[in-house]
Amino acid sequence: MYYVPYMYPYQYQYPDYVNVPIYNYGRQSVYWNVPNELEYANRYDPFRSSDSNRSIFLTDYGPNPFVVNINEATKQNNTYRTALWTGTHSQVTLMSLNVGEDIGLEIHPNVDQFLRIEQGQGIVQMGKSKENLNFERNVYDDSAIMIPAGTWHNLINTGNIPLKLYAIYAPPNHPFGTIHVTKADAFAAEGGNGKTVDRTPDEWIQYTEFLVKEGLEDVKRGINSTHILQEFILMGVLVGKGYSPERAYETVEEWERTGESKLLQQSKNM
């Protein structure tokens, strides 16, 4: 079933839309692996226009043209992070921080970030090193925060209600369809360190040891080298995007098994 998201009370206010699916299970984020949790997350918790029974589900509508009331969408979101739109060069995510919760100290070496607060209050901290966050500001409803690439930063909810915000990343910082119900889910899905990239080369080697072992097993099984290289380079790319090594392995294997990657299937049979 397809429909046009309804966000405006008068017909003349409609912008040009493309049809988008109510459900987008086909490219569900690998971060999401507990179907029952859908009961309390956004997929079954739509926000509604004030004068319409039609609703839009908070899912990833990228990379199609898309218009939404971002204030309503942000306030509706009850998850720690939900990707709303992922394109080639940018990404929009919705976030909700519980009372006393923070995003967590992190850095994006090659990603500029824009945050806008739609509900609540907090403190944003930034700095060139995590030991010296020398930029600190109080933020409230309608505050806009610009975070340059390569800047350590954190946002803390200091109010008595959830802090609701949306984030724009350029380029995208999370896989298409990402849903993290809680901060703990995000922490676990991204290898235990959020999106911070502060491992040494040797730490990366240790972190990806699982993939090395699996690759060696493929060699023992006689799988051709082209296929092995294709698979494990892809897995490395996914790890760099925030997947755990185990989840990266499962994802690439599924691409081959289901035929989503025709080239992987072809190279395996060479």
Secondary structure, 3 states (H helix, E strand, C coil): CEECCCCCCCHHHCCCCCCEECCCHHHCCCCCCCHHHHHCCHHHCCEECCCCCCEECCCCCCCCCCCCCHHHHHHHCCCCEEEEEECCCCEEEEEEECCCCECCCECCCCCEEEEEEEECCEEEEEECECCECCEEEEECCCCEEEECCCCEEEEEECCCCCEEEEEEEECCCCCCCCEECCHHHHHHHCCCCCCCCCCCHHHHHHHCHHHHHHHHHHHHCCCCHHHHHHHHHHHHHHHHCCCCHHHHHHHHHHHHHHCCCHHHHHHHCC
